[in-house]
Amino acid sequence: MEIYDYQTAGGKNLITDYIDKLSKAERLELYDIRNEIRKSGLDAFAKLNTRQLRGKLWEIKVSQNRIMYVIINNNGVAFLHICKKQKGKAEKQEIDKALHRAKSEGLI
């Protein structure tokens, strides 16, 4: 399965930039998840801690980090936003940011 990370208009990959700033253990865990998704496709999501946020927008929970994504088709997933969970649930502004990115990319 292909993973498409959200990039700014200038070409900056916001997802991998965020991951690369994390501790070594968190970085390894997130890159392992990305590799499992590439290898196993949709089956990988059954093994992960995921939940639906709004409509087609979902999140993967990895310790305190949240990756917000949209499944494009059976062969692709778009990672739209990644953040550290600060409160009991995903903050509205973080969800709104991911939804805005999905709409601007024509994914929803």
Helices and strands as residue ranges (DSSP letters): E 2-5, H 14-20, H 24-40, H 42-47, E 50-54, E 57-62, E 65-73, E 76-84, H 92-104
